[in-house]
Amino acid sequence: MKPRGFTLVEVLVALAILALSIGTALRATSAAMTNTEGNKDRIMARWVGRNELARLQTALALPPPGKSMGEATQANVGFSWESTIESTPNPNFNKVDIKVRRQNSDQVLASIQGYVVGSR
């Protein structure tokens, strides 16, 4: 006589495999969502840093060496930036290093480097 279905052991093994697969898929989805939020913050932080560098590069005067800080908002998210301006051997150029963090955070999300030109 031929058996007409699955045994209880076969059904339990299939359910165990299904449960493991669903658990793994949920963990992967959760990790992807967390990673997406982090990427969004890093992209917006780069925009903040590039905007500040562009502001310095389009200023009429060469900014003096030193540090300055400020705040900016992208997509209703607050960021704080700190720029360090250093002299170079060429007196018409200054090096700029901008670090951007989310407000009230110590983690640097973006670091932008560039140069500003003084004589236009």
Backbone as ProteinMPNN parsed JSONL, in Angstrom:
{"seq_chain_A": "MKPRGFTLVEVLVALAILALSIGTALRATSAAMTNTEGNKDRIMARWVGRNELARLQTALALPPPGKSMGEATQANVGFSWESTIESTPNPNFNKVDIKVRRQNSDQVLASIQGYVVGSR", "coords_chain_A": {"N_chain_A": [[0.809, -1.167, 0.0], [0.481, 2.24, -0.817], [1.752, 5.187, 0.815], [-0.31, 7.998, 1.653], [0.319, 10.721, 2.095], [2.231, 13.188, 3.904], [4.495, 12.403, 6.536], [4.346, 13.021, 10.08], [6.867, 13.794, 11.03], [8.138, 14.712, 8.695], [6.564, 16.953, 8.113], [7.061, 18.532, 10.393], [9.846, 19.003, 10.087], [9.814, 20.467, 7.707], [8.37, 22.743, 8.559], [10.18, 23.736, 10.479], [12.359, 24.431, 8.864], [11.132, 26.433, 7.334], [10.526, 28.307, 9.346], [13.122, 29.078, 10.175], [14.029, 30.244, 7.795], [12.267, 32.42, 7.476], [12.896, 33.889, 9.79], [15.579, 34.573, 9.265], [15.226, 36.137, 6.974], [13.77, 38.29, 8.051], [15.671, 39.385, 9.841], [17.633, 40.207, 7.996], [16.194, 42.123, 6.549], [15.698, 43.995, 8.567], [18.334, 44.81, 9.161], [18.995, 45.972, 6.709], [17.225, 48.151, 6.661], [18.142, 49.671, 8.833], [20.705, 50.27, 7.889], [20.009, 51.813, 5.672], [18.947, 54.147, 6.82], [21.27, 55.131, 8.046], [22.839, 55.606, 5.767], [21.333, 57.623, 4.562], [21.638, 59.734, 6.419], [24.429, 60.126, 6.17], [24.642, 60.946, 3.495], [23.174, 63.36, 3.516], [24.762, 64.76, 5.323], [27.107, 65.029, 3.825], [26.151, 66.779, 1.879], [25.726, 69.056, 3.454], [28.386, 69.627, 4.209], [29.561, 70.076, 1.66], [28.064, 72.275, 0.835], [28.934, 74.214, 2.666], [31.657, 74.325, 1.975], [31.394, 75.27, -0.648], [30.282, 77.775, -0.093], [32.459, 79.021, 1.158], [34.287, 78.952, -0.972], [33.124, 80.664, -2.804], [33.145, 83.095, -1.611], [34.045, 86.556, -1.42], [36.463, 87.286, -0.284], [39.538, 85.775, 0.788], [39.209, 83.326, 3.222], [40.335, 83.638, 6.594], [42.967, 81.712, 8.237], [42.065, 79.225, 10.649], [39.555, 78.024, 13.004], [36.078, 77.392, 12.593], [32.587, 77.161, 13.392], [29.286, 75.888, 12.789], [25.755, 75.549, 12.077], [23.38, 73.613, 10.24], [20.5, 72.704, 8.293], [19.12, 69.911, 6.751], [16.574, 68.449, 4.973], [14.837, 68.673, 7.175], [16.47, 67.773, 9.227], [18.824, 68.326, 11.697], [22.17, 69.432, 11.531], [25.576, 69.829, 12.57], [28.527, 71.609, 11.79], [32.086, 71.788, 11.49], [34.705, 73.742, 10.513], [38.074, 73.747, 9.492], [40.539, 75.867, 8.616], [43.516, 76.132, 6.884], [46.707, 77.594, 6.191], [48.57, 77.534, 3.111], [51.637, 76.83, 1.267], [51.401, 78.473, -0.958], [50.34, 81.727, -1.04], [47.867, 82.453, -2.057], [46.086, 80.419, -1.755], [44.1, 78.49, 0.462], [43.771, 75.683, 2.575], [40.939, 73.697, 3.279], [39.181, 71.895, 5.718], [36.349, 70.182, 6.479], [34.209, 68.964, 8.905], [31.323, 67.119, 9.513], [28.609, 66.579, 11.652], [25.742, 64.966, 13.086], [23.399, 66.941, 14.848], [24.018, 67.28, 18.323], [25.62, 65.015, 18.519], [28.608, 63.045, 18.554], [29.704, 61.62, 16.532], [31.36, 61.686, 13.483], [29.914, 62.212, 10.431], [30.494, 62.99, 7.858], [33.375, 64.043, 6.078], [34.851, 66.633, 4.519], [37.175, 67.826, 2.217], [38.951, 70.535, 0.756], [40.002, 73.338, -1.309], [40.383, 76.872, -1.109], [40.458, 79.783, -3.097], [42.191, 82.84, -3.168], [42.836, 85.241, -4.707], [40.98, 86.606, -7.18]], "CA_chain_A": [[0.0, 0.0, 0.0], [1.248, 3.481, -0.89], [1.336, 6.211, 1.772], [-1.088, 9.045, 0.989], [0.636, 12.069, 2.563], [3.5, 13.378, 4.597], [4.506, 11.977, 7.928], [4.449, 14.117, 11.039], [8.274, 14.211, 11.072], [8.395, 15.499, 7.486], [5.885, 18.241, 8.271], [7.803, 19.301, 11.409], [11.111, 19.435, 9.484], [9.488, 21.534, 6.753], [8.029, 23.937, 9.343], [11.409, 24.254, 11.09], [13.115, 25.11, 7.792], [10.393, 27.643, 7.008], [10.702, 29.252, 10.451], [14.493, 29.601, 10.087], [14.111, 31.104, 6.617], [11.545, 33.665, 7.762], [13.696, 34.624, 10.774], [16.746, 35.13, 8.577], [14.752, 37.211, 6.097], [13.424, 39.443, 8.893], [16.915, 39.998, 10.314], [18.261, 40.884, 6.858], [15.395, 43.313, 6.266], [15.954, 44.948, 9.644], [19.683, 45.361, 8.96], [18.951, 46.852, 5.538], [16.526, 49.381, 7.043], [19.066, 50.433, 9.666], [21.758, 50.752, 7.003], [19.435, 52.851, 4.823], [18.892, 55.385, 7.613], [22.642, 55.629, 8.182], [23.254, 56.152, 4.475], [20.614, 58.884, 4.369], [22.313, 60.74, 7.243], [25.745, 60.424, 5.595], [24.445, 61.71, 2.256], [22.792, 64.731, 3.878], [25.929, 65.391, 5.946], [27.996, 65.438, 2.726], [25.562, 67.978, 1.287], [26.012, 70.173, 4.36], [29.811, 69.949, 4.072], [29.809, 70.653, 0.334], [27.479, 73.618, 0.822], [29.829, 75.115, 3.397], [32.847, 74.516, 1.148], [31.004, 76.147, -1.762], [30.141, 79.128, 0.445], [33.809, 79.556, 1.341], [34.928, 79.126, -2.27], [32.513, 81.767, -3.557], [33.285, 84.344, -0.863], [34.886, 87.536, -2.116], [37.786, 87.357, 0.341], [40.11, 84.512, 1.254], [38.944, 83.209, 4.657], [41.581, 83.526, 7.377], [43.182, 80.42, 8.89], [41.44, 79.058, 11.958], [38.406, 77.126, 13.087], [34.751, 77.98, 12.752], [31.542, 76.164, 13.564], [27.966, 76.351, 12.413], [24.694, 74.554, 12.014], [22.606, 73.606, 9.005], [19.399, 71.752, 8.276], [18.819, 69.238, 5.489], [15.395, 67.576, 5.09], [14.363, 68.798, 8.562], [17.41, 67.118, 10.133], [19.844, 69.287, 12.088], [23.576, 69.023, 11.489], [26.559, 70.836, 12.954], [29.772, 71.448, 11.045], [33.271, 72.485, 11.995], [35.688, 73.877, 9.436], [39.434, 74.121, 9.855], [41.194, 76.479, 7.461], [44.968, 76.171, 7.077], [47.49, 78.239, 5.145], [49.398, 76.679, 2.259], [52.809, 77.581, 0.819], [50.942, 79.497, -1.892], [49.51, 82.637, -0.244], [46.551, 82.637, -2.663], [45.269, 79.23, -1.498], [43.964, 77.956, 1.819], [43.184, 74.341, 2.633], [39.76, 73.641, 4.146], [38.728, 70.574, 6.148], [35.045, 70.359, 7.12], [33.658, 67.753, 9.513], [29.895, 67.308, 9.748], [27.991, 65.648, 12.592], [24.352, 65.227, 13.408], [23.371, 67.753, 16.062], [24.094, 66.563, 19.599], [26.307, 63.74, 18.332], [30.059, 63.166, 18.38], [30.119, 60.81, 15.38], [31.535, 62.424, 12.236], [29.226, 61.537, 9.335], [31.137, 63.339, 6.589], [34.57, 64.879, 6.148], [35.033, 67.226, 3.198], [38.398, 68.611, 2.085], [39.025, 71.316, -0.467], [40.848, 74.532, -1.294], [39.757, 78.122, -1.501], [41.386, 80.648, -3.813], [42.021, 84.196, -2.681], [42.856, 86.308, -5.717], [40.078, 86.263, -8.287]], "C_chain_A": [[0.872, 1.257, 0.0], [0.786, 4.461, 0.185], [0.668, 7.375, 1.032], [-0.755, 10.439, 1.486], [2.0, 12.102, 3.224], [3.385, 12.865, 6.021], [4.636, 13.196, 8.823], [5.88, 14.65, 11.106], [8.601, 15.085, 9.869], [7.764, 16.888, 7.587], [6.629, 19.11, 9.281], [9.135, 19.805, 10.864], [10.859, 20.579, 8.515], [9.138, 22.829, 7.481], [9.258, 24.555, 10.007], [12.249, 24.998, 10.055], [12.449, 26.423, 7.425], [10.577, 28.71, 8.087], [12.104, 29.871, 10.427], [14.632, 30.563, 8.92], [13.433, 32.44, 6.867], [12.324, 34.516, 8.768], [14.905, 35.291, 10.141], [16.334, 36.288, 7.671], [14.389, 38.457, 6.9], [14.669, 40.141, 9.425], [17.607, 40.767, 9.194], [17.516, 42.166, 6.512], [15.634, 44.393, 7.312], [17.326, 45.6, 9.491], [19.71, 46.307, 7.777], [18.273, 48.174, 5.867], [17.429, 50.267, 7.897], [20.169, 51.044, 8.812], [21.255, 51.885, 6.11], [19.367, 54.173, 5.568], [20.286, 55.981, 7.787], [23.152, 56.24, 6.893], [22.599, 57.497, 4.216], [21.278, 60.005, 5.165], [23.667, 61.116, 6.654], [25.625, 61.238, 4.312], [24.1, 63.157, 2.582], [23.946, 65.471, 4.543], [26.927, 65.838, 4.875], [27.455, 66.687, 2.041], [25.861, 69.206, 2.139], [27.474, 70.594, 4.212], [30.133, 70.591, 2.73], [29.222, 72.052, 0.216], [28.382, 74.616, 1.531], [31.106, 75.364, 2.606], [32.54, 75.447, -0.025], [30.84, 77.59, -1.29], [31.504, 79.784, 0.638], [34.482, 79.836, 0.002], [34.357, 80.288, -3.065], [32.564, 83.086, -2.805], [34.242, 85.275, -1.597], [36.295, 87.601, -1.559], [38.229, 85.962, 0.769], [39.859, 84.401, 2.756], [40.248, 83.037, 5.43], [41.725, 82.138, 7.983], [42.531, 80.391, 10.268], [40.273, 78.095, 11.888], [37.133, 77.941, 13.18], [33.729, 76.857, 12.811], [30.212, 76.765, 13.133], [26.983, 75.209, 12.393], [23.956, 74.704, 10.696], [21.522, 72.55, 9.118], [19.228, 71.215, 6.868], [17.646, 68.304, 5.744], [14.9, 67.516, 6.536], [15.221, 68.034, 9.567], [18.526, 68.12, 10.426], [21.239, 68.68, 12.077], [24.426, 70.162, 12.022], [27.851, 70.543, 12.2], [30.869, 72.244, 11.721], [34.281, 72.542, 10.861], [37.024, 74.323, 10.022], [40.11, 74.63, 8.586], [42.673, 76.637, 7.78], [45.623, 76.9, 5.908], [48.237, 77.19, 4.333], [50.635, 77.478, 1.86], [52.451, 78.676, -0.202], [50.003, 80.436, -1.143], [48.111, 82.865, -0.822], [45.604, 81.459, -2.426], [45.23, 78.944, -0.004], [43.312, 76.589, 1.733], [42.033, 74.365, 3.636], [39.425, 72.183, 4.449], [37.439, 70.789, 6.944], [34.564, 69.003, 7.629], [32.202, 68.038, 9.887], [29.38, 66.187, 10.646], [26.499, 65.94, 12.671], [24.343, 66.02, 14.71], [23.304, 66.864, 17.292], [24.705, 65.177, 19.461], [27.796, 64.001, 18.146], [30.554, 62.417, 17.151], [30.178, 61.676, 14.12], [30.906, 61.614, 11.105], [29.878, 61.816, 7.992], [32.344, 64.218, 6.876], [34.89, 65.328, 4.721], [36.327, 68.039, 3.209], [38.359, 69.366, 0.753], [39.942, 72.496, -0.293], [40.021, 75.74, -1.672], [40.839, 79.011, -2.091], [41.105, 82.087, -3.41], [41.966, 85.258, -3.749], [42.035, 85.87, -6.918], [40.124, 87.348, -9.313]], "O_chain_A": [[1.869, 1.335, 0.719], [-0.411, 4.574, 0.451], [1.048, 7.694, -0.095], [-1.587, 11.321, 1.274], [2.8, 11.173, 3.112], [2.314, 12.893, 6.627], [4.997, 14.279, 8.363], [6.073, 15.859, 11.228], [9.278, 16.103, 10.016], [8.371, 17.881, 7.186], [6.81, 20.305, 9.048], [9.518, 20.938, 11.154], [11.606, 21.557, 8.501], [9.566, 23.904, 7.062], [9.363, 25.779, 10.086], [12.786, 26.069, 10.337], [13.132, 27.426, 7.225], [10.764, 29.885, 7.773], [12.246, 31.075, 10.64], [15.29, 31.596, 9.046], [13.974, 33.486, 6.506], [12.403, 35.735, 8.613], [15.218, 36.442, 10.446], [17.023, 37.307, 7.612], [14.676, 39.571, 6.464], [14.716, 41.371, 9.457], [18.116, 41.864, 9.421], [18.14, 43.184, 6.215], [15.757, 45.572, 6.978], [17.461, 46.81, 9.674], [20.377, 47.34, 7.828], [18.712, 49.221, 5.39], [17.473, 51.481, 7.7], [20.526, 52.208, 8.994], [22.002, 52.82, 5.823], [19.697, 55.216, 5.004], [20.462, 57.196, 7.688], [23.822, 57.273, 6.914], [23.243, 58.413, 3.705], [21.462, 61.106, 4.647], [24.026, 62.294, 6.636], [26.436, 62.133, 4.074], [24.665, 64.079, 1.994], [24.099, 66.678, 4.352], [27.529, 66.905, 4.999], [28.229, 67.566, 1.661], [26.205, 70.266, 1.616], [27.768, 71.784, 4.102], [30.9, 71.551, 2.673], [29.81, 72.92, -0.429], [28.574, 75.735, 1.054], [31.593, 76.494, 2.564], [33.346, 76.317, -0.353], [31.214, 78.523, -2.001], [31.684, 80.959, 0.32], [35.173, 80.844, -0.147], [35.047, 80.842, -3.921], [32.077, 84.098, -3.308], [35.139, 84.823, -2.309], [37.231, 87.936, -2.285], [37.411, 85.093, 1.068], [40.257, 85.296, 3.503], [41.163, 82.361, 4.961], [40.728, 81.456, 8.221], [42.459, 81.407, 10.958], [40.031, 77.444, 10.872], [37.105, 79.026, 13.761], [33.977, 75.746, 12.341], [30.037, 77.983, 13.115], [27.329, 74.057, 12.657], [23.915, 75.786, 10.112], [21.61, 71.626, 9.927], [19.194, 71.979, 5.904], [17.711, 67.456, 6.635], [14.585, 66.443, 7.051], [14.744, 67.685, 10.647], [19.105, 68.695, 9.504], [21.455, 67.565, 12.552], [24.039, 71.327, 11.934], [28.22, 69.386, 11.997], [30.621, 73.227, 12.42], [34.668, 71.51, 10.313], [37.085, 75.161, 10.921], [40.233, 73.901, 7.602], [43.042, 77.2, 8.811], [45.147, 76.829, 4.775], [48.501, 76.09, 4.818], [50.681, 78.686, 2.09], [53.14, 79.693, -0.285], [48.965, 79.993, -0.653], [47.253, 83.421, -0.137], [44.449, 81.498, -2.848], [46.22, 79.138, 0.701], [42.414, 76.365, 0.922], [42.135, 74.972, 4.702], [39.391, 71.344, 3.55], [37.436, 71.49, 7.956], [34.519, 68.024, 6.884], [31.892, 69.062, 10.497], [29.674, 65.011, 10.432], [26.057, 67.044, 12.354], [25.185, 65.796, 15.579], [22.626, 65.836, 17.303], [24.348, 64.263, 20.204], [28.194, 65.052, 17.641], [31.714, 62.567, 16.767], [29.195, 62.31, 13.736], [31.304, 60.478, 10.848], [29.827, 60.982, 7.088], [32.332, 65.031, 7.8], [35.161, 64.512, 3.84], [36.546, 68.85, 4.109], [37.804, 68.887, -0.236], [40.587, 72.646, 0.745], [39.076, 75.644, -2.455], [41.987, 78.997, -1.646], [39.953, 82.51, -3.318], [41.092, 86.122, -3.688], [42.358, 84.888, -7.585], [39.439, 87.263, -10.332]]}, "name": "protein", "num_of_chains": 1, "seq": "MKPRGFTLVEVLVALAILALSIGTALRATSAAMTNTEGNKDRIMARWVGRNELARLQTALALPPPGKSMGEATQANVGFSWESTIESTPNPNFNKVDIKVRRQNSDQVLASIQGYVVGSR"}
